[in-house]
Amino acid sequence: MKKIIRDNYRVEVLPDTYRLPVSVLADHRAMCALLADVARAVRRHVDGIDGVLPLWDTREECSHCECGWEVLTAAEATVETLAPDEHSVEGEPVCCEAGINEFRAERGIPLLAKSGGAA
């Protein structure tokens, strides 16, 4: 029979970022500094704290089309219906032609033909 165990109790404090300029929100160092300031304030003003941990979420996206970062597996690179062309390799992005061509140019792989390939 399943039972529910509750542990790892904690409080998450979310900084108010709605009024920050986009330039600050996009700057990892600036956001880390903001989190450090919040952490110092919590330690200074709140009793019973075991630790204050600055955390953030990470996601990978294509720098060209901003789609979530997905790549071909070794098996997918050999499947004609999944790979853009016969030069596809493991690790190649699947999102857009610009992303694929940048990946290939860095590795000396022939670029996609202008008329074909990913959208």
Biopython code that builds the backbone (N, CA, C, O; Angstrom):
import numpy as np
from Bio.PDB.StructureBuilder import StructureBuilder

atoms = [
    (1, "MET", "N", (0.857, -1.180, 0.000)),
    (1, "MET", "CA", (0.000, 0.000, 0.000)),
    (1, "MET", "C", (0.894, 1.232, 0.000)),
    (1, "MET", "O", (1.913, 1.277, 0.689)),
    (2, "LYS", "N", (0.514, 2.186, -0.749)),
    (2, "LYS", "CA", (1.269, 3.439, -0.838)),
    (2, "LYS", "C", (0.955, 4.330, 0.354)),
    (2, "LYS", "O", (-0.187, 4.408, 0.808)),
    (3, "LYS", "N", (1.991, 5.003, 0.854)),
    (3, "LYS", "CA", (1.761, 6.021, 1.871)),
    (3, "LYS", "C", (2.512, 7.280, 1.451)),
    (3, "LYS", "O", (3.495, 7.204, 0.714)),
    (4, "ILE", "N", (2.061, 8.405, 1.905)),
    (4, "ILE", "CA", (2.657, 9.688, 1.545)),
    (4, "ILE", "C", (3.577, 10.138, 2.670)),
    (4, "ILE", "O", (3.174, 10.200, 3.831)),
    (5, "ILE", "N", (4.806, 10.448, 2.314)),
    (5, "ILE", "CA", (5.806, 10.946, 3.262)),
    (5, "ILE", "C", (6.074, 12.406, 2.912)),
    (5, "ILE", "O", (6.377, 12.728, 1.763)),
    (6, "ARG", "N", (5.965, 13.261, 3.875)),
    (6, "ARG", "CA", (6.266, 14.682, 3.652)),
    (6, "ARG", "C", (7.556, 15.016, 4.377)),
    (6, "ARG", "O", (7.680, 14.778, 5.578)),
    (7, "ASP", "N", (8.520, 15.569, 3.645)),
    (7, "ASP", "CA", (9.788, 15.974, 4.249)),
    (7, "ASP", "C", (10.395, 17.104, 3.423)),
    (7, "ASP", "O", (9.769, 17.611, 2.492)),
    (8, "ASN", "N", (11.594, 17.484, 3.766)),
    (8, "ASN", "CA", (12.294, 18.543, 3.052)),
    (8, "ASN", "C", (11.474, 19.840, 3.033)),
    (8, "ASN", "O", (11.336, 20.488, 1.996)),
    (9, "TYR", "N", (10.941, 20.198, 4.190)),
    (9, "TYR", "CA", (10.118, 21.401, 4.288)),
    (9, "TYR", "C", (10.980, 22.633, 4.055)),
    (9, "TYR", "O", (12.120, 22.698, 4.513)),
    (10, "ARG", "N", (10.434, 23.602, 3.346)),
    (10, "ARG", "CA", (11.188, 24.812, 3.043)),
    (10, "ARG", "C", (10.238, 25.914, 2.610)),
    (10, "ARG", "O", (9.069, 25.671, 2.311)),
    (11, "VAL", "N", (10.758, 27.119, 2.583)),
    (11, "VAL", "CA", (10.041, 28.286, 2.073)),
    (11, "VAL", "C", (10.864, 28.843, 0.924)),
    (11, "VAL", "O", (12.070, 29.050, 1.063)),
    (12, "GLU", "N", (10.234, 29.083, -0.185)),
    (12, "GLU", "CA", (10.914, 29.727, -1.299)),
    (12, "GLU", "C", (10.539, 31.197, -1.307)),
    (12, "GLU", "O", (9.366, 31.549, -1.187)),
    (13, "VAL", "N", (11.529, 32.042, -1.448)),
    (13, "VAL", "CA", (11.315, 33.482, -1.521)),
    (13, "VAL", "C", (11.582, 33.898, -2.963)),
    (13, "VAL", "O", (12.676, 33.683, -3.487)),
    (14, "LEU", "N", (10.595, 34.484, -3.590)),
    (14, "LEU", "CA", (10.726, 34.885, -4.987)),
    (14, "LEU", "C", (10.912, 36.398, -5.058)),
    (14, "LEU", "O", (10.050, 37.150, -4.601)),
    (15, "PRO", "N", (12.026, 36.849, -5.625)),
    (15, "PRO", "CA", (12.233, 38.289, -5.718)),
    (15, "PRO", "C", (11.222, 38.922, -6.679)),
    (15, "PRO", "O", (10.802, 38.304, -7.658)),
    (16, "ASP", "N", (10.849, 40.145, -6.381)),
    (16, "ASP", "CA", (9.931, 40.893, -7.247)),
    (16, "ASP", "C", (10.726, 41.395, -8.449)),
    (16, "ASP", "O", (11.485, 42.358, -8.341)),
    (17, "THR", "N", (10.550, 40.746, -9.576)),
    (17, "THR", "CA", (11.310, 41.106, -10.784)),
    (17, "THR", "C", (10.462, 41.853, -11.810)),
    (17, "THR", "O", (10.955, 42.214, -12.879)),
    (18, "TYR", "N", (9.204, 42.084, -11.492)),
    (18, "TYR", "CA", (8.301, 42.689, -12.474)),
    (18, "TYR", "C", (8.695, 44.116, -12.844)),
    (18, "TYR", "O", (8.407, 44.570, -13.952)),
    (19, "ARG", "N", (9.340, 44.814, -11.940)),
    (19, "ARG", "CA", (9.704, 46.205, -12.213)),
    (19, "ARG", "C", (11.127, 46.349, -12.733)),
    (19, "ARG", "O", (11.570, 47.459, -13.030)),
    (20, "LEU", "N", (11.843, 45.244, -12.844)),
    (20, "LEU", "CA", (13.227, 45.321, -13.321)),
    (20, "LEU", "C", (13.262, 45.480, -14.832)),
    (20, "LEU", "O", (12.423, 44.917, -15.536)),
    (21, "PRO", "N", (14.227, 46.242, -15.335)),
    (21, "PRO", "CA", (14.355, 46.359, -16.792)),
    (21, "PRO", "C", (14.791, 45.030, -17.409)),
    (21, "PRO", "O", (15.431, 44.211, -16.750)),
    (22, "VAL", "N", (14.446, 44.830, -18.652)),
    (22, "VAL", "CA", (14.795, 43.596, -19.363)),
    (22, "VAL", "C", (16.299, 43.381, -19.352)),
    (22, "VAL", "O", (16.760, 42.241, -19.294)),
    (23, "SER", "N", (17.073, 44.465, -19.408)),
    (23, "SER", "CA", (18.532, 44.331, -19.420)),
    (23, "SER", "C", (19.041, 43.660, -18.146)),
    (23, "SER", "O", (20.037, 42.937, -18.193)),
    (24, "VAL", "N", (18.387, 43.881, -17.023)),
    (24, "VAL", "CA", (18.780, 43.236, -15.765)),
    (24, "VAL", "C", (18.300, 41.793, -15.759)),
    (24, "VAL", "O", (19.045, 40.895, -15.367)),
    (25, "LEU", "N", (17.068, 41.561, -16.188)),
    (25, "LEU", "CA", (16.514, 40.213, -16.209)),
    (25, "LEU", "C", (17.325, 39.281, -17.098)),
    (25, "LEU", "O", (17.419, 38.088, -16.812)),
    (26, "ALA", "N", (17.906, 39.799, -18.165)),
    (26, "ALA", "CA", (18.683, 38.993, -19.111)),
    (26, "ALA", "C", (20.143, 38.852, -18.696)),
    (26, "ALA", "O", (20.895, 38.123, -19.342)),
    (27, "ASP", "N", (20.559, 39.533, -17.632)),
    (27, "ASP", "CA", (21.952, 39.527, -17.192)),
    (27, "ASP", "C", (22.101, 38.586, -15.998)),
    (27, "ASP", "O", (21.669, 38.906, -14.891)),
    (28, "HIS", "N", (22.710, 37.432, -16.226)),
    (28, "HIS", "CA", (22.833, 36.423, -15.169)),
    (28, "HIS", "C", (23.575, 36.968, -13.954)),
    (28, "HIS", "O", (23.177, 36.694, -12.822)),
    (29, "ARG", "N", (24.630, 37.722, -14.161)),
    (29, "ARG", "CA", (25.385, 38.284, -13.027)),
    (29, "ARG", "C", (24.539, 39.251, -12.204)),
    (29, "ARG", "O", (24.584, 39.237, -10.974)),
    (30, "ALA", "N", (23.770, 40.088, -12.894)),
    (30, "ALA", "CA", (22.918, 41.045, -12.183)),
    (30, "ALA", "C", (21.851, 40.319, -11.369)),
    (30, "ALA", "O", (21.553, 40.713, -10.242)),
    (31, "MET", "N", (21.285, 39.274, -11.931)),
    (31, "MET", "CA", (20.264, 38.524, -11.204)),
    (31, "MET", "C", (20.876, 37.763, -10.026)),
    (31, "MET", "O", (20.241, 37.644, -8.978)),
    (32, "CYS", "N", (22.096, 37.248, -10.181)),
    (32, "CYS", "CA", (22.779, 36.585, -9.054)),
    (32, "CYS", "C", (23.055, 37.594, -7.939)),
    (32, "CYS", "O", (22.934, 37.264, -6.759)),
    (33, "ALA", "N", (23.423, 38.812, -8.305)),
    (33, "ALA", "CA", (23.653, 39.857, -7.300)),
    (33, "ALA", "C", (22.351, 40.174, -6.560)),
    (33, "ALA", "O", (22.356, 40.351, -5.342)),
    (34, "LEU", "N", (21.249, 40.246, -7.288)),
    (34, "LEU", "CA", (19.950, 40.482, -6.663)),
    (34, "LEU", "C", (19.617, 39.357, -5.682)),
    (34, "LEU", "O", (19.177, 39.619, -4.563)),
    (35, "LEU", "N", (19.826, 38.111, -6.097)),
    (35, "LEU", "CA", (19.557, 36.980, -5.211)),
    (35, "LEU", "C", (20.458, 37.010, -3.979)),
    (35, "LEU", "O", (20.013, 36.670, -2.883)),
    (36, "ALA", "N", (21.710, 37.408, -4.143)),
    (36, "ALA", "CA", (22.627, 37.508, -3.005)),
    (36, "ALA", "C", (22.141, 38.572, -2.022)),
    (36, "ALA", "O", (22.223, 38.384, -0.808)),
    (37, "ASP", "N", (21.638, 39.685, -2.546)),
    (37, "ASP", "CA", (21.085, 40.739, -1.678)),
    (37, "ASP", "C", (19.877, 40.224, -0.896)),
    (37, "ASP", "O", (19.758, 40.477, 0.303)),
    (38, "VAL", "N", (18.997, 39.516, -1.561)),
    (38, "VAL", "CA", (17.812, 38.958, -0.901)),
    (38, "VAL", "C", (18.238, 37.936, 0.159)),
    (38, "VAL", "O", (17.687, 37.916, 1.260)),
    (39, "ALA", "N", (19.215, 37.091, -0.172)),
    (39, "ALA", "CA", (19.694, 36.083, 0.778)),
    (39, "ALA", "C", (20.287, 36.747, 2.022)),
    (39, "ALA", "O", (20.032, 36.300, 3.141)),
    (40, "ARG", "N", (21.072, 37.803, 1.839)),
    (40, "ARG", "CA", (21.642, 38.530, 2.990)),
    (40, "ARG", "C", (20.534, 39.122, 3.857)),
    (40, "ARG", "O", (20.598, 39.053, 5.084)),
    (41, "ALA", "N", (19.530, 39.696, 3.225)),
    (41, "ALA", "CA", (18.423, 40.293, 3.971)),
    (41, "ALA", "C", (17.661, 39.228, 4.762)),
    (41, "ALA", "O", (17.280, 39.472, 5.907)),
    (42, "VAL", "N", (17.438, 38.073, 4.182)),
    (42, "VAL", "CA", (16.740, 36.997, 4.887)),
    (42, "VAL", "C", (17.561, 36.539, 6.085)),
    (42, "VAL", "O", (17.022, 36.393, 7.182)),
    (43, "ARG", "N", (18.856, 36.312, 5.891)),
    (43, "ARG", "CA", (19.704, 35.874, 7.013)),
    (43, "ARG", "C", (19.747, 36.919, 8.123)),
    (43, "ARG", "O", (19.798, 36.573, 9.303)),
    (44, "ARG", "N", (19.726, 38.189, 7.748)),
    (44, "ARG", "CA", (19.812, 39.280, 8.725)),
    (44, "ARG", "C", (18.514, 39.427, 9.515)),
    (44, "ARG", "O", (18.557, 39.765, 10.698)),
    (45, "HIS", "N", (17.373, 39.185, 8.897)),
    (45, "HIS", "CA", (16.094, 39.522, 9.516)),
    (45, "HIS", "C", (15.234, 38.335, 9.945)),
    (45, "HIS", "O", (14.202, 38.534, 10.586)),
    (46, "VAL", "N", (15.625, 37.123, 9.615)),
    (46, "VAL", "CA", (14.786, 35.962, 9.924)),
    (46, "VAL", "C", (15.562, 34.988, 10.796)),
    (46, "VAL", "O", (16.661, 34.561, 10.442)),
    (47, "ASP", "N", (14.980, 34.641, 11.943)),
    (47, "ASP", "CA", (15.592, 33.661, 12.842)),
    (47, "ASP", "C", (15.197, 32.254, 12.412)),
    (47, "ASP", "O", (14.207, 32.068, 11.705)),
    (48, "GLY", "N", (15.971, 31.272, 12.839)),
    (48, "GLY", "CA", (15.630, 29.869, 12.576)),
    (48, "GLY", "C", (15.917, 29.424, 11.155)),
    (48, "GLY", "O", (15.294, 28.484, 10.660)),
    (49, "ILE", "N", (16.848, 30.085, 10.499)),
    (49, "ILE", "CA", (17.181, 29.729, 9.116)),
    (49, "ILE", "C", (18.402, 28.821, 9.129)),
    (49, "ILE", "O", (19.434, 29.169, 9.705)),
    (50, "ASP", "N", (18.287, 27.659, 8.495)),
    (50, "ASP", "CA", (19.413, 26.737, 8.381)),
    (50, "ASP", "C", (20.278, 27.096, 7.183)),
    (50, "ASP", "O", (21.496, 26.918, 7.225)),
    (51, "GLY", "N", (19.675, 27.591, 6.132)),
    (51, "GLY", "CA", (20.431, 27.954, 4.940)),
    (51, "GLY", "C", (19.590, 28.784, 3.999)),
    (51, "GLY", "O", (18.362, 28.687, 3.991)),
    (52, "VAL", "N", (20.248, 29.588, 3.220)),
    (52, "VAL", "CA", (19.598, 30.374, 2.175)),
    (52, "VAL", "C", (20.340, 30.056, 0.889)),
    (52, "VAL", "O", (21.537, 30.323, 0.781)),
    (53, "LEU", "N", (19.650, 29.496, -0.075)),
    (53, "LEU", "CA", (20.281, 29.045, -1.306)),
    (53, "LEU", "C", (19.742, 29.801, -2.509)),
    (53, "LEU", "O", (18.569, 29.646, -2.849)),
    (54, "PRO", "N", (20.557, 30.609, -3.160)),
    (54, "PRO", "CA", (20.127, 31.222, -4.422)),
    (54, "PRO", "C", (20.020, 30.128, -5.494)),
    (54, "PRO", "O", (20.983, 29.400, -5.732)),
    (55, "LEU", "N", (18.878, 30.012, -6.124)),
    (55, "LEU", "CA", (18.636, 29.003, -7.157)),
    (55, "LEU", "C", (17.976, 29.655, -8.362)),
    (55, "LEU", "O", (17.362, 30.715, -8.251)),
    (56, "TRP", "N", (18.111, 29.012, -9.503)),
    (56, "TRP", "CA", (17.429, 29.473, -10.708)),
    (56, "TRP", "C", (17.176, 28.283, -11.608)),
    (56, "TRP", "O", (17.835, 27.250, -11.493)),
    (57, "ASP", "N", (16.226, 28.434, -12.494)),
    (57, "ASP", "CA", (15.928, 27.405, -13.482)),
    (57, "ASP", "C", (16.818, 27.641, -14.699)),
    (57, "ASP", "O", (17.203, 28.771, -14.999)),
    (58, "THR", "N", (17.126, 26.574, -15.374)),
    (58, "THR", "CA", (17.939, 26.658, -16.584)),
    (58, "THR", "C", (17.192, 25.949, -17.703)),
    (58, "THR", "O", (16.641, 24.866, -17.506)),
    (59, "ARG", "N", (17.176, 26.553, -18.851)),
    (59, "ARG", "CA", (16.621, 25.890, -20.033)),
    (59, "ARG", "C", (17.540, 26.193, -21.202)),
    (59, "ARG", "O", (18.228, 27.213, -21.218)),
    (60, "GLU", "N", (17.545, 25.323, -22.151)),
    (60, "GLU", "CA", (18.362, 25.505, -23.340)),
    (60, "GLU", "C", (17.443, 25.813, -24.509)),
    (60, "GLU", "O", (16.412, 25.167, -24.692)),
    (61, "GLU", "N", (17.830, 26.811, -25.299)),
    (61, "GLU", "CA", (17.055, 27.146, -26.481)),
    (61, "GLU", "C", (17.988, 27.564, -27.603)),
    (61, "GLU", "O", (19.140, 27.927, -27.368)),
    (62, "CYS", "N", (17.487, 27.508, -28.798)),
    (62, "CYS", "CA", (18.256, 27.890, -29.982)),
    (62, "CYS", "C", (18.458, 29.406, -29.989)),
    (62, "CYS", "O", (17.516, 30.164, -29.757)),
    (63, "SER", "N", (19.672, 29.836, -30.253)),
    (63, "SER", "CA", (19.968, 31.275, -30.292)),
    (63, "SER", "C", (19.400, 31.934, -31.547)),
    (63, "SER", "O", (19.364, 33.161, -31.636)),
    (64, "HIS", "N", (18.960, 31.143, -32.509)),
    (64, "HIS", "CA", (18.403, 31.701, -33.749)),
    (64, "HIS", "C", (16.884, 31.804, -33.698)),
    (64, "HIS", "O", (16.326, 32.869, -33.965)),
    (65, "CYS", "N", (16.204, 30.701, -33.357)),
    (65, "CYS", "CA", (14.733, 30.688, -33.415)),
    (65, "CYS", "C", (14.083, 30.672, -32.030)),
    (65, "CYS", "O", (12.863, 30.789, -31.918)),
    (66, "GLU", "N", (14.892, 30.527, -30.975)),
    (66, "GLU", "CA", (14.429, 30.511, -29.587)),
    (66, "GLU", "C", (13.526, 29.334, -29.246)),
    (66, "GLU", "O", (12.824, 29.370, -28.235)),
    (67, "CYS", "N", (13.532, 28.295, -30.068)),
    (67, "CYS", "CA", (12.812, 27.063, -29.734)),
    (67, "CYS", "C", (13.614, 26.294, -28.692)),
    (67, "CYS", "O", (14.824, 26.481, -28.565)),
    (68, "GLY", "N", (12.934, 25.434, -27.951)),
    (68, "GLY", "CA", (13.641, 24.577, -27.007)),
    (68, "GLY", "C", (14.703, 23.764, -27.730)),
    (68, "GLY", "O", (14.491, 23.320, -28.858)),
    (69, "TRP", "N", (15.852, 23.569, -27.079)),
    (69, "TRP", "CA", (16.995, 22.911, -27.708)),
    (69, "TRP", "C", (16.781, 21.403, -27.738)),
    (69, "TRP", "O", (16.725, 20.752, -26.695)),
    (70, "GLU", "N", (16.662, 20.856, -28.941)),
    (70, "GLU", "CA", (16.556, 19.417, -29.149)),
    (70, "GLU", "C", (17.553, 19.039, -30.226)),
    (70, "GLU", "O", (17.759, 19.779, -31.188)),
    (71, "VAL", "N", (18.164, 17.889, -30.057)),
    (71, "VAL", "CA", (19.166, 17.433, -31.011)),
    (71, "VAL", "C", (18.865, 16.011, -31.460)),
    (71, "VAL", "O", (18.128, 15.275, -30.804)),
    (72, "LEU", "N", (19.452, 15.641, -32.592)),
    (72, "LEU", "CA", (19.316, 14.285, -33.110)),
    (72, "LEU", "C", (20.135, 13.314, -32.266)),
    (72, "LEU", "O", (21.254, 13.625, -31.859)),
    (73, "THR", "N", (19.575, 12.146, -32.009)),
    (73, "THR", "CA", (20.355, 11.069, -31.415)),
    (73, "THR", "C", (21.124, 10.382, -32.540)),
    (73, "THR", "O", (20.880, 10.648, -33.717)),
    (74, "ALA", "N", (22.040, 9.511, -32.182)),
    (74, "ALA", "CA", (22.801, 8.776, -33.198)),
    (74, "ALA", "C", (21.851, 7.967, -34.083)),
    (74, "ALA", "O", (22.027, 7.908, -35.300)),
    (75, "ALA", "N", (20.845, 7.345, -33.463)),
    (75, "ALA", "CA", (19.892, 6.542, -34.237)),
    (75, "ALA", "C", (19.050, 7.419, -35.160)),
    (75, "ALA", "O", (18.820, 7.063, -36.316)),
    (76, "GLU", "N", (18.590, 8.561, -34.654)),
    (76, "GLU", "CA", (17.752, 9.453, -35.471)),
    (76, "GLU", "C", (18.522, 10.025, -36.656)),
    (76, "GLU", "O", (17.943, 10.253, -37.718)),
    (77, "ALA", "N", (19.810, 10.256, -36.486)),
    (77, "ALA", "CA", (20.618, 10.841, -37.556)),
    (77, "ALA", "C", (20.710, 9.931, -38.774)),
    (77, "ALA", "O", (21.036, 10.390, -39.868)),
    (78, "THR", "N", (20.428, 8.652, -38.593)),
    (78, "THR", "CA", (20.498, 7.707, -39.711)),
    (78, "THR", "C", (19.140, 7.432, -40.341)),
    (78, "THR", "O", (19.060, 6.726, -41.346)),
    (79, "VAL", "N", (18.079, 7.975, -39.769)),
    (79, "VAL", "CA", (16.726, 7.746, -40.294)),
    (79, "VAL", "C", (16.379, 8.863, -41.261)),
    (79, "VAL", "O", (16.335, 10.033, -40.881)),
    (80, "GLU", "N", (16.134, 8.502, -42.502)),
    (80, "GLU", "CA", (15.917, 9.494, -43.561)),
    (80, "GLU", "C", (14.758, 10.450, -43.268)),
    (80, "GLU", "O", (14.828, 11.625, -43.628)),
    (81, "THR", "N", (13.700, 9.967, -42.624)),
    (81, "THR", "CA", (12.545, 10.828, -42.352)),
    (81, "THR", "C", (12.764, 11.767, -41.179)),
    (81, "THR", "O", (12.012, 12.729, -41.022)),
    (82, "LEU", "N", (13.777, 11.518, -40.345)),
    (82, "LEU", "CA", (14.049, 12.367, -39.188)),
    (82, "LEU", "C", (15.208, 13.327, -39.418)),
    (82, "LEU", "O", (15.207, 14.439, -38.890)),
    (83, "ALA", "N", (16.185, 12.910, -40.192)),
    (83, "ALA", "CA", (17.368, 13.729, -40.439)),
    (83, "ALA", "C", (17.139, 14.615, -41.655)),
    (83, "ALA", "O", (16.556, 14.168, -42.643)),
    (84, "PRO", "N", (17.593, 15.873, -41.599)),
    (84, "PRO", "CA", (17.391, 16.781, -42.729)),
    (84, "PRO", "C", (18.045, 16.311, -44.024)),
    (84, "PRO", "O", (17.496, 16.527, -45.105)),
    (85, "ASP", "N", (19.217, 15.667, -43.929)),
    (85, "ASP", "CA", (19.877, 15.147, -45.126)),
    (85, "ASP", "C", (20.896, 14.092, -44.727)),
    (85, "ASP", "O", (21.011, 13.740, -43.553)),
    (86, "GLU", "N", (21.631, 13.593, -45.703)),
    (86, "GLU", "CA", (22.576, 12.490, -45.468)),
    (86, "GLU", "C", (23.794, 12.891, -44.635)),
    (86, "GLU", "O", (24.561, 12.019, -44.225)),
    (87, "HIS", "N", (23.993, 14.187, -44.373)),
    (87, "HIS", "CA", (25.143, 14.652, -43.598)),
    (87, "HIS", "C", (24.822, 14.832, -42.114)),
    (87, "HIS", "O", (25.689, 15.227, -41.335)),
    (88, "SER", "N", (23.597, 14.548, -41.727)),
    (88, "SER", "CA", (23.185, 14.740, -40.337)),
    (88, "SER", "C", (23.959, 13.815, -39.406)),
    (88, "SER", "O", (24.270, 12.675, -39.750)),
    (89, "VAL", "N", (24.263, 14.335, -38.219)),
    (89, "VAL", "CA", (25.026, 13.572, -37.229)),
    (89, "VAL", "C", (24.390, 13.731, -35.849)),
    (89, "VAL", "O", (23.569, 14.619, -35.621)),
    (90, "GLU", "N", (24.788, 12.858, -34.949)),
    (90, "GLU", "CA", (24.339, 12.939, -33.562)),
    (90, "GLU", "C", (24.696, 14.304, -32.976)),
    (90, "GLU", "O", (25.797, 14.810, -33.191)),
    (91, "GLY", "N", (23.759, 14.897, -32.235)),
    (91, "GLY", "CA", (24.006, 16.182, -31.591)),
    (91, "GLY", "C", (23.579, 17.379, -32.419)),
    (91, "GLY", "O", (23.600, 18.510, -31.934)),
    (92, "GLU", "N", (23.192, 17.139, -33.665)),
    (92, "GLU", "CA", (22.774, 18.235, -34.540)),
    (92, "GLU", "C", (21.397, 18.747, -34.101)),
    (92, "GLU", "O", (20.497, 17.946, -33.848)),
    (93, "PRO", "N", (21.222, 20.074, -34.007)),
    (93, "PRO", "CA", (19.910, 20.599, -33.611)),
    (93, "PRO", "C", (18.858, 20.280, -34.666)),
    (93, "PRO", "O", (19.178, 20.046, -35.831)),
    (94, "VAL", "N", (17.603, 20.275, -34.241)),
    (94, "VAL", "CA", (16.505, 19.939, -35.154)),
    (94, "VAL", "C", (15.547, 21.103, -35.379)),
    (94, "VAL", "O", (14.549, 20.948, -36.082)),
    (95, "CYS", "N", (15.830, 22.260, -34.798)),
    (95, "CYS", "CA", (14.838, 23.332, -34.775)),
    (95, "CYS", "C", (14.783, 24.181, -36.039)),
    (95, "CYS", "O", (13.695, 24.423, -36.561)),
    (96, "CYS", "N", (15.924, 24.639, -36.543)),
    (96, "CYS", "CA", (15.876, 25.572, -37.677)),
    (96, "CYS", "C", (17.129, 25.431, -38.535)),
    (96, "CYS", "O", (18.158, 24.931, -38.082)),
    (97, "GLU", "N", (17.023, 25.874, -39.762)),
    (97, "GLU", "CA", (18.133, 25.783, -40.712)),
    (97, "GLU", "C", (19.360, 26.548, -40.223)),
    (97, "GLU", "O", (20.485, 26.068, -40.363)),
    (98, "ALA", "N", (19.154, 27.726, -39.655)),
    (98, "ALA", "CA", (20.287, 28.520, -39.166)),
    (98, "ALA", "C", (21.032, 27.789, -38.055)),
    (98, "ALA", "O", (22.262, 27.802, -38.022)),
    (99, "GLY", "N", (20.301, 27.155, -37.148)),
    (99, "GLY", "CA", (20.925, 26.402, -36.066)),
    (99, "GLY", "C", (21.693, 25.200, -36.585)),
    (99, "GLY", "O", (22.806, 24.926, -36.136)),
    (100, "ILE", "N", (21.100, 24.486, -37.529)),
    (100, "ILE", "CA", (21.766, 23.327, -38.123)),
    (100, "ILE", "C", (23.040, 23.765, -38.843)),
    (100, "ILE", "O", (24.096, 23.155, -38.674)),
    (101, "ASN", "N", (22.935, 24.822, -39.645)),
    (101, "ASN", "CA", (24.102, 25.287, -40.398)),
    (101, "ASN", "C", (25.214, 25.805, -39.493)),
    (101, "ASN", "O", (26.390, 25.601, -39.793)),
    (102, "GLU", "N", (24.871, 26.467, -38.399)),
    (102, "GLU", "CA", (25.895, 26.920, -37.466)),
    (102, "GLU", "C", (26.607, 25.714, -36.854)),
    (102, "GLU", "O", (27.835, 25.693, -36.771)),
    (103, "PHE", "N", (25.843, 24.718, -36.430)),
    (103, "PHE", "CA", (26.402, 23.491, -35.871)),
    (103, "PHE", "C", (27.350, 22.835, -36.876)),
    (103, "PHE", "O", (28.463, 22.440, -36.527)),
    (104, "ARG", "N", (26.898, 22.725, -38.116)),
    (104, "ARG", "CA", (27.701, 22.063, -39.144)),
    (104, "ARG", "C", (28.948, 22.864, -39.492)),
    (104, "ARG", "O", (30.018, 22.284, -39.677)),
    (105, "ALA", "N", (28.832, 24.168, -39.582)),
    (105, "ALA", "CA", (29.991, 25.001, -39.917)),
    (105, "ALA", "C", (31.086, 24.855, -38.862)),
    (105, "ALA", "O", (32.270, 24.830, -39.199)),
    (106, "GLU", "N", (30.705, 24.758, -37.601)),
    (106, "GLU", "CA", (31.677, 24.593, -36.517)),
    (106, "GLU", "C", (32.407, 23.261, -36.589)),
    (106, "GLU", "O", (33.497, 23.116, -36.037)),
    (107, "ARG", "N", (31.809, 22.290, -37.268)),
    (107, "ARG", "CA", (32.378, 20.939, -37.316)),
    (107, "ARG", "C", (32.860, 20.538, -38.704)),
    (107, "ARG", "O", (33.297, 19.404, -38.899)),
    (108, "GLY", "N", (32.788, 21.449, -39.671)),
    (108, "GLY", "CA", (33.244, 21.145, -41.021)),
    (108, "GLY", "C", (32.339, 20.173, -41.770)),
    (108, "GLY", "O", (32.795, 19.448, -42.654)),
    (109, "ILE", "N", (31.059, 20.160, -41.414)),
    (109, "ILE", "CA", (30.067, 19.301, -42.073)),
    (109, "ILE", "C", (29.393, 20.146, -43.158)),
    (109, "ILE", "O", (29.118, 21.322, -42.923)),
    (110, "PRO", "N", (29.117, 19.575, -44.353)),
    (110, "PRO", "CA", (28.435, 20.344, -45.396)),
    (110, "PRO", "C", (27.121, 20.945, -44.888)),
    (110, "PRO", "O", (26.348, 20.289, -44.191)),
    (111, "LEU", "N", (26.893, 22.197, -45.252)),
    (111, "LEU", "CA", (25.678, 22.903, -44.828)),
    (111, "LEU", "C", (24.469, 22.346, -45.547)),
    (111, "LEU", "O", (24.602, 21.661, -46.561)),
    (112, "LEU", "N", (23.288, 22.637, -45.025)),
    (112, "LEU", "CA", (22.050, 22.236, -45.677)),
    (112, "LEU", "C", (21.933, 22.911, -47.044)),
    (112, "LEU", "O", (22.393, 24.036, -47.234)),
    (113, "ALA", "N", (21.327, 22.224, -47.965)),
    (113, "ALA", "CA", (21.028, 22.836, -49.263)),
    (113, "ALA", "C", (19.974, 23.909, -49.024)),
    (113, "ALA", "O", (19.107, 23.749, -48.165)),
    (114, "LYS", "N", (20.044, 24.999, -49.777)),
    (114, "LYS", "CA", (19.131, 26.132, -49.592)),
    (114, "LYS", "C", (17.665, 25.738, -49.665)),
    (114, "LYS", "O", (16.845, 26.309, -48.946)),
    (115, "SER", "N", (17.315, 24.782, -50.509)),
    (115, "SER", "CA", (15.911, 24.445, -50.701)),
    (115, "SER", "C", (15.377, 23.413, -49.721)),
    (115, "SER", "O", (14.162, 23.242, -49.624)),
    (116, "GLY", "N", (16.235, 22.728, -48.997)),
    (116, "GLY", "CA", (15.769, 21.655, -48.145)),
    (116, "GLY", "C", (16.107, 21.884, -46.695)),
    (116, "GLY", "O", (16.552, 22.963, -46.304)),
    (117, "GLY", "N", (15.890, 20.854, -45.899)),
    (117, "GLY", "CA", (16.293, 20.908, -44.502)),
    (117, "GLY", "C", (15.173, 21.317, -43.582)),
    (117, "GLY", "O", (14.002, 21.333, -43.960)),
    (118, "ALA", "N", (15.552, 21.646, -42.371)),
    (118, "ALA", "CA", (14.579, 22.009, -41.321)),
    (118, "ALA", "C", (13.967, 23.362, -41.619)),
    (118, "ALA", "O", (14.517, 24.169, -42.368)),
    (119, "ALA", "N", (12.802, 23.589, -41.006)),
    (119, "ALA", "CA", (12.089, 24.852, -41.212)),
    (119, "ALA", "C", (12.810, 26.009, -40.564)),
    (119, "ALA", "O", (12.346, 27.147, -40.642)),
]
sb = StructureBuilder()
sb.init_structure("model")
sb.init_model(0)
sb.init_chain("A")
sb.init_seg("    ")
for serial, (resi, resn, name, xyz) in enumerate(atoms, 1):
    if name == "N":
        sb.init_residue(resn, " ", resi, " ")
    sb.init_atom(name, np.array(xyz, "f"), 0.0, 1.0, " ", f" {name:<3s}", serial, name[0])
structure = sb.get_structure()
